[in-house]
Amino acid sequence: MRRFALALFALPLLATACGGSKSNSQAPTSQDPAVAVKSAAQKTAAAGSEHIELVGRVVSAGQTVQISGSGGFDTKAHLGSLHATLSAGGLNGSLDEVSSGTTVYVKSDLLSAVIPSGKPWVKFDLTKLAKSQGLEASALLSEDPSQALTQLQSLSGVTKVGTEQLGGVATTHYRAAVDISKLPGGLQTGTGRYDVWVGGDGYVHRVRMTIASSGSRATVTTDFSGYGDKITVVVPPASQTFDGSGMKIPGLGG
C-alpha cells in the first residue's frame, strides 16, 4: 500500500511538463533556446487540450516504482482522465484517475481492500490534502498539463542538445537545470533537470523531468498528441465515491 501511494503521488510532485504533437517534417528554426522553449510552451497551452502518453520510474529507499499510462486533458477546463499500470516490487496493478479542478478521483484494484464496497472511487480534495501536508495546492495538481506548461515558460539557462526524430517528426532537443526548491513539491535539496523536445510546428512534443534528492531518483517522460481535440471526461457521481481526506499519503508526510 505504501508503494502504491508513492506511485499515485510521485508524478504530481515532479510537476511533469507537457507538450504537443502535430506533424511537420521541418525542425524548428534557429533561435535563442530559452525563447524557443517558452514560445513552444505558450503555443501548446493555447491549444487547450491534448492526449498524453507517459512513462515514469521512481527509485527510493531501495524500492522501485514504475508507471505507464495514457489519457486526455482539457487544460482550459482543468478536466482530465488517465489510465495507468504500475509495478512496485512484487506489487502490480492498474489505476484510473479523473481530475476536475483541484479534485482527483482514483480507482484501482489495489485499493479495493481499504474502501467501502460499492464505492470504487476514492476522492481527494487536493486543496485540503496540500494544506494537511504543508504544501501549496499546485504541488498536487495531478497530471494537469497547464501547471507544467507554466513552469516551462520560466526556465532559464536553457541549452540546445541537438536534433532528433520523434515518431517521424523532426524536433530540437533542449535542456535546462532546475532549482528544485522552487518547484511546488516541497523539496529543498537535490538536483533537477528538464529535457524538452520542440517540433518544427512550434509545439512541445516531449518533456522528460528528472529529480534526484535524498537517495531518491525519479524520471518521468511525457509525450503529447491530439492538441485541440475534444476531450470527454466523466466525473464519478457521489454515490460511487469514498472521501479519501483522512488517508495517510506516504511520501507526503503521511
C-alpha positions in Angstrom: 0.0 0.0 0.0 2.8 2.4 0.8 4.5 1.8 -2.6 1.2 2.2 -4.4 0.5 5.5 -2.7 4.0 6.7 -3.7 3.2 5.9 -7.3 0.0 7.8 -7.2 1.6 11.0 -6.0 5.1 10.8 -7.3 4.2 12.2 -10.7 2.3 15.3 -9.5 5.2 16.1 -7.2 7.6 16.0 -10.1 5.5 18.7 -11.8 5.9 16.9 -15.1 5.9 19.1 -18.1 3.8 18.5 -21.2 3.8 19.2 -24.9 2.1 18.7 -28.2 2.5 16.6 -31.3 1.5 17.8 -34.7 3.0 16.5 -37.9 5.7 18.6 -39.5 8.9 17.4 -41.3 10.9 20.6 -40.6 12.9 21.1 -37.4 12.4 24.5 -35.6 14.3 27.5 -36.9 17.4 28.6 -35.0 16.7 30.9 -32.1 17.6 31.5 -28.5 17.0 28.2 -26.7 15.1 29.8 -23.8 12.9 31.7 -26.2 12.2 28.6 -28.2 11.0 26.6 -25.2 9.0 29.5 -23.8 7.3 30.1 -27.2 6.5 26.4 -27.6 5.0 26.1 -24.1 2.8 29.1 -24.8 1.6 27.8 -28.1 1.0 24.4 -26.6 -1.1 25.8 -23.7 -3.1 27.8 -26.2 -4.3 24.6 -27.9 -6.4 23.9 -24.9 -6.4 20.1 -24.9 -4.1 17.2 -25.5 -3.6 13.4 -25.3 -0.7 12.2 -23.2 1.5 9.1 -23.1 3.7 8.8 -20.0 6.3 6.5 -18.5 7.7 7.1 -15.0 10.2 5.5 -12.7 10.9 6.3 -9.1 13.7 4.7 -7.0 13.6 5.5 -3.3 14.8 3.6 -0.2 15.7 0.6 -2.2 12.3 0.4 -3.8 11.4 0.9 -7.4 8.0 2.1 -8.7 7.3 2.1 -12.4 4.2 3.5 -14.0 3.0 3.9 -17.6 -0.2 5.3 -18.9 -2.2 7.4 -21.3 -5.0 9.9 -21.1 -6.6 13.1 -22.3 -6.8 16.6 -20.7 -8.8 19.8 -21.3 -6.3 22.3 -19.9 -8.7 25.2 -20.1 -11.5 23.5 -18.1 -9.0 21.7 -15.9 -10.6 18.3 -16.7 -8.8 15.1 -17.5 -8.6 11.3 -17.2 -5.7 8.9 -17.1 -5.4 5.1 -17.2 -2.1 3.6 -16.0 -0.4 0.4 -15.0 2.1 0.3 -12.2 4.7 -2.1 -10.7 6.3 -1.7 -7.2 8.4 -4.6 -6.2 6.1 -7.6 -6.2 3.0 -5.4 -6.4 1.4 -4.9 -9.8 -1.9 -3.3 -10.7 -3.7 -0.7 -12.7 -5.4 2.6 -11.8 -7.8 5.1 -13.4 -7.7 8.7 -12.4 -10.2 11.6 -13.2 -9.2 15.1 -12.3 -11.7 18.0 -12.1 -10.1 21.3 -10.9 -8.5 20.6 -7.6 -10.4 17.4 -7.0 -9.0 14.0 -8.1 -10.8 10.6 -8.2 -8.7 7.4 -8.2 -10.0 3.9 -8.9 -7.7 0.8 -8.6 -8.0 -2.9 -7.7 -5.1 -2.2 -5.3 -7.4 0.0 -3.2 -10.4 -2.3 -3.0 -9.4 -3.7 0.4 -9.4 -0.3 2.1 -12.5 1.4 0.7 -16.2 0.5 1.2 -17.9 -1.9 -1.1 -19.9 -0.3 -3.8 -17.7 2.8 -3.8 -14.9 2.1 -6.3 -13.6 5.7 -6.5 -11.5 7.5 -3.8 -12.0 11.2 -3.9 -9.2 13.6 -2.9 -9.7 17.3 -2.3 -6.2 18.5 -3.2 -6.5 21.9 -1.5 -7.3 20.1 1.8 -4.6 17.5 1.2 -1.9 20.0 0.4 -2.8 22.1 3.5 -2.5 19.0 5.7 0.9 18.2 4.3 2.2 21.8 4.5 2.3 22.2 0.7 0.7 24.6 -1.9 -2.2 23.1 -3.7 -0.4 23.4 -7.0 2.1 20.8 -5.8 -0.7 18.2 -6.1 -2.5 19.2 -9.2 -2.4 15.7 -10.6 -1.2 15.5 -14.2 -2.9 18.8 -15.3 -0.5 19.9 -18.0 -1.3 23.6 -17.6 0.9 23.6 -14.4 3.9 22.2 -16.2 3.5 24.5 -19.2 3.7 27.4 -16.8 6.9 26.0 -15.4 8.4 25.6 -18.9 7.8 29.3 -19.6 10.0 30.3 -16.7 13.1 28.1 -17.5 16.4 29.8 -17.7 19.9 28.6 -18.6 18.4 26.5 -21.5 20.9 24.9 -23.9 20.4 23.1 -27.2 21.4 19.4 -27.2 20.7 18.6 -30.8 18.1 17.5 -33.3 16.1 14.2 -33.1 13.3 12.4 -34.8 10.3 11.5 -32.6 7.7 9.4 -34.2 8.7 10.6 -37.7 8.7 14.3 -36.6 11.8 16.4 -36.6 12.4 18.1 -33.2 15.1 20.1 -31.4 16.1 18.8 -28.0 16.7 21.4 -25.3 17.9 21.0 -21.7 17.8 23.1 -18.5 18.8 22.6 -14.9 16.0 23.2 -12.4 16.3 24.6 -8.8 14.0 22.0 -7.2 13.5 24.2 -4.1 11.4 26.5 -6.4 9.2 23.6 -7.6 5.8 23.2 -5.9 6.6 19.8 -4.4 8.2 20.9 -1.2 11.7 19.5 -1.9 14.6 21.6 -0.5 17.8 19.7 -1.6 18.8 17.8 -4.7 19.1 18.3 -8.4 16.6 18.6 -11.2 16.6 18.7 -15.0 14.1 19.3 -17.8 14.7 17.9 -21.3 12.3 19.4 -23.8 11.8 18.4 -27.5 10.2 21.1 -29.7 8.9 20.3 -33.1 9.1 22.3 -36.3 5.4 23.1 -35.8 6.3 25.1 -32.7 4.7 22.7 -30.2 6.4 20.8 -27.4 6.4 17.1 -28.4 8.1 15.5 -25.4 9.3 16.5 -21.9 11.4 14.5 -19.5 11.7 15.6 -15.9 14.5 14.1 -13.7 14.8 14.8 -10.0 17.4 13.3 -7.6 17.0 14.1 -3.9 18.0 12.4 -0.6 18.7 9.0 -2.0 15.7 9.0 -4.4 15.6 9.4 -8.1 12.6 10.0 -10.3 12.2 10.3 -14.0 9.0 10.9 -16.0 8.8 11.1 -19.8 5.6 12.6 -21.3 4.6 12.6 -25.0 1.7 14.6 -26.3 -0.6 14.5 -29.4 -4.1 15.4 -30.5 -3.9 19.1 -29.5 -7.2 20.9 -29.7 -9.1 17.7 -29.9 -12.4 17.4 -27.9 -11.9 15.7 -24.6 -14.7 13.9 -22.8 -14.4 13.3 -19.1 -17.0 11.6 -16.9 -16.7 12.7 -13.3 -17.7 9.9 -10.9 -21.0 10.5 -9.1 -21.1 11.0 -5.3 -22.8 7.6 -4.9 -19.6 5.9 -6.2 -17.0 7.8 -4.3 -15.3 7.5 -0.9 -13.8 10.6 0.7 -10.0 9.9 1.0 -9.3 13.1 3.0 -8.3 11.1 6.1 -6.0 8.7 4.2 -2.3 9.0 5.0 -0.1 9.5 1.9 3.4 8.1 2.2 6.0 10.4 0.8 3.9 13.5 1.7 4.4 13.3 5.4 1.8 10.6 6.0 
